Amino acid sequence: MALSKATNTDVQLNVLDEQLNSIPLSMRVFTLALRSLYAEKSVGSGSETASKVTKLRDATRQDAMVYVKGVLPLSISLVRSIRDFFEYYEELGIEEWKDCLPDIIEDVKGYKQCCIEVVAMHQLIMIPLKSRQAEAKVLVKELTELSAEYEIKRAELAESAETKYMWAVGLAFIPVVNAIASPLLAAYAQTDLAKSIAKGAQCQIFESAAIVVDKTMIPALSAFIDGLSAIAGFFSVMEQEMQSFQGKGDKANESKKKAHYMMVRKKAISIGNGCLRFYAMIPGVKTDLLCIPNSGTDNSYVDKWLKKQREEIEKKYDATLSGQMKTLLIYLTGRGGRNLMLYAQKNT
């Protein structure tokens, strides 16, 4: 049984390490995709299809702005939670760690609950964005020439082993944005994909918005949500394992504690570096957001959405609202989110 628990912990640590390497790129590709919808010279032809693309683009922006202004900062708080958790293992000796175990368990409970709520918010955002994706799929079928170019590009890459971030191909159709995405992917050892995106494609930039929404933006956010779900799963396993240590002082249990402590401590530096990679993406994300025109109705739309989420959380937890969940509510305000973005930049 001890072997099973140790193996489970090891698996969760490896999954967390892998996801922390992937989610910064997913986050940046999402904001680059959003930025690309308003790329320079992105002007429609006045046709019926162009009118549909304009409507899709503006509706997508409004839903996406809820995400980047309200929900994304909460993701930063989750990454900070990971750093805080692993600091217990980096900074404390094993005896000090044992003494702090009850407090660590309480922290982990809060981290896990925050993860669950933030993942739920991401999934809520995905509902309207998925409907935009459905609209985009219909438009892509109408844009036959553009669709053909995309499929050729995708087929070329399918011959390569580097297909993990295939959904980033859509950025190849947007000048300027493709030049930013290329070195970003190269840094993640996605060489063929980076070259393909840098090369770009000859097509109407405006119409490519449908490709970006369908093939890049939504898949990137889905990948990001998968990463956050993995973080929630990690804290859930940690809570269960550490709870099993409580109230037992026998030799076997002490051995389990030591094995757990050593295993987590061994991964602490690598996980910490993953958190720093996440923070390092924040300046680029903010730059992307500055390139997106802000409609007068956007702020009102975002504020209403966040207000509703705060009310739902307050109602759900009522008298038990404290600690990490109380902090989460602070981040659900515009100022709290902005402060969190600044924190991330300072810790890169």
N, C-alpha and C positions, 0 to 999 in steps of 0.2 A: 504493500500500500504506500509506503514511504517513497518507493521508486516511482510509482504512478504520479504522486503529487509533485515530486522533484521534476519529473519529465514534463508535466503539465506547465509548471512554472517556467522551465527552460523554453518550451514551445512558445508560451506567451511573451517571454522576453525577446525571442527572435522575431516574432510577428511584429511586436511593438517597434523594434529596431528597424525592421524593413519598412514599416508604414511611415515612420518618422523621416525616412529617406525619400519617400514618395509624395507625401501630402504637401510639402512646400511647392513642388512642381505643379501638382494638380491645382493648388490654390492660385498660383501665378498664371497658369494657362487659362483658367477661368476668367480672371480679370483682364488678361490680354485679349481674350475672345470678346469680352464685353467692350473693351476699348476699340477693337477692330470694327465693331458695328458703326462706329463714328469716325472711321479713318478718313483722312484728307481725300478730297475728290470723290467721296462716296455719295454720288448724286444720281438719283433715279432718272429714268427716261420719260416718265409721265404716263407709261403704259399701265394697264390694269394690274399686271404682275408687280410692277414697281410700287404701285400703291399698296399692294398687299405686303410687300417687303417692308415698306415704311411703317405700316401698322404693326407688323410683327416685331420690328426692331424697337419701336418705342414702348410697346407693351412689355417686351423682354427686359428693357432697361429698368422700368419701374419695379418689376419684381426682383430683378438682380440687385437694385440699389438697396432694397430691404436687407438683402443678404450681406452686401459688402459694408453697409453702414451700421447694421444692427447685429447680425448673427456672426459675421466673421470675427469681430473682436472677442466674442465668447469663445471661439476656437483658440484664440491666443491664450485665454485664461486656462484652457485645458492643458495646453503645452506647458504653461507655467506650473500647473499642478504636477505634471510629470517631473519637472526639474526639482520642485520642492520635495517630492517623494524620494527621489534618488539621492538628494542631499543627505537624508538620514543615513544612508548607507556609505556615502563618501566621507562624511564629517564625523560620524560617531563610530567608536570602537564597538565590538560586539556586546560587551557588558552594558555600555551606555544605551545601545540600541534596545536591548532587552528591557531596560528600565523604562524606556520611552514607548514600549510596544502598545500599551493601552491608548496613548495619545495618537500614535501613528495609525492605529486601527480606526479611530474616530475620524481622522483626516481622510483616510482612504474611503470610508463610507460617504463622506461629503463629496470627494472627487468623483466617485462612481455615480452618485445621484446627479451631480452637475453634468456629467458626460451623457447620461440618459436624456436629460432635458434638452441639452444642446443638440444631440443627434435628432431628437424629436422635432426641434425647430428647423433643422436642416431638411428633414423629410417633409415638413409642412411647406417650406419654400419650394421644394421640388414639385409639388402638386401643380401650381400654376405654370412653372417652367416646363413641366412635362407636356402640358397642353400646348405651350408654344412650340415645343419640339414636334408635336403632331402636326401643327400648322406648317412648320418648316419642311417637314417631309413631303407634304402636298406640294409646296412651292418648288422644292428640289426637283420633283417629277416634271414640273412645268418648264424648268430651266434645263432643258435636255443637253445643250452644249456644255454648260457648266458641270452638270452631273457626269458627263462623259470624261471631262478633264480630271475631275476628282477621282473617279474610278481608276483611270489610268495611273494616276499618282499613287493611289493606294495599292494597286496591283504590283507596281514596281517595288514598293516597300515590303510587300508580303513575301517577296523572295528573300528578304533579309531576316536574320534571326532577331533583329532589334525591333520588336513589335509591341513591346509593353505599353508604350505611350502612343499607339497608333492614332488615337483620337486627336492628337495635336496636329495632324496633317492639314486640317481645315485652315490653319493659320498661314499656310503657304500661299493662299490666295490674297493676302492683304499686305501690300507694300508698307514698309516701316515696321509694322508689327512682326512680319516674318523675319526681319533683320534682328529684332530683339529676341525672338523665340529661338532662333538658330543656335547662338552661343549658349543659351540657357540649357537647351537639350544636349548640346555637346558636353557640357559640364557634368551631365548625368550619364555620360558614356553612350548616348543615343546618337552615334555619329552619322549613320545613314539617314536617319530621320532629320537630323539637323541640316544636313546638306540638301535634302529634298525641299525642306521648308525655305531655306535660304535662296534656292534657285527660283522659287515662286512659280506662278502660272499666269498665262495670259488670259484674262477674263474680265468681265465687268465687275469692278469692286463692289458696287452697290448690291448687285444680285447675290454676291457671295455671302451676304449676311445670312441667307437661308442655310447655306452649307455650314457656316460657323456655328449657328444655333443648334442645328441637328447633329452634326458630326463631331463638334469639338466642345462647345460650351457645356451642354448637359452631361456628356460623358465625363468631362473633367470634374464637374461638381459631384457626380455619382462616385467617382474614385475618391474624392476628398471625404465624402460621407462614409465610405467604407473604412477609410483610415481612422476617422473619429469613432466609429463603431468598435474598431480594434482596440482603441484606447479604453473605451468603456469596458470591453471584455477583459482587458488586462487588470483594471482596478477591481473588477468583480472577482477574478481569480485570486488576486492578492488579499482581498478582504476575507474570502473563505479560508485561505491557507493560514493567515495570521490569526483568525478567530480560533482555528483548531489548536493553536499554541496556548491559548488562554487557560489558566487554572490547572495546568499540568506541570509538575516539576520533576517528573521521572527522567531517567537517563535517555530513554528513546526519544522523548519529546525535545530534550535539550539538543540532541543530535540533529533533529529535524530543523530546529531553529537555526543552528549553525550552518547547515547545508543551504537553507533558504537565504540567510544573510550573505554567505559567500557567493552564491549564485547571482544574486541581485547586484551585489557590490562589483562583481566582475564585469557586469554589463553597464555599470553606471557611467563610465567615461564615454562609451559609444553612444548611449542614449542621450547624454548631455550634449554631445556634438550634433546629434539629430535635432535637438531643440534649437540649437544655435543656427542650424541651417534654415529652420522654419522662420526664426526671427530675421535672418538675413534677407528673406524674400519680402519683408514688410515694406521697405522703401520703394521697391519696384511696384508693389501693389498700390501704394499711395499715389505713385506717379501715374499709373494706369487710370486711377479714379479721377485724377485732375484733368485727364484728357477727355473725359466724358461730359457732354453738356448736361447741366442740371436744370430740369424743368421746375417751374415754380410749384407744381403739384407734388413733386417727388418727396420733399421733406415732410409734407403733411401725410402722405401715404405711408412713409416709413414710420413716422411718429405714432400714427394710429395702430399700425401693426405691432410695434414694440409695446405700446400701452396695453394692448389686448393680451400679449404674452405675459407681461408682468402681472396682470390681474389673474390670469389663469394659474400661474405659479403660486401667487399669494393665496388663492382659494384652495389649491390642491394641498399645500403644506400647512396652511393656517397657523396654528400655535407652534408647530414644530419648526417653523422657518427660522434658521439660525446658521451660524458658521458659513460654510461654503455656499449654501443656497442663498443666504442673505447677500453675500458678495455678488452672486450671479445676478441678482436683481439690480444691483448698482451698475453692473456692466450693461444692463438692458436699457440704460439711459444714454442719450447721445454723448454727454460729457464723459460718462464712465467708459464708453467704448473708445472715445478719442484718447483718453488717458492711457488706456490699455495698449493702443497702437503705439503711443509714444514710449511706453515701457519696453515694448518689444524692440523698437529701434535702438534704444539705449543699451540693450543687452545683447546686441549683435557683436 
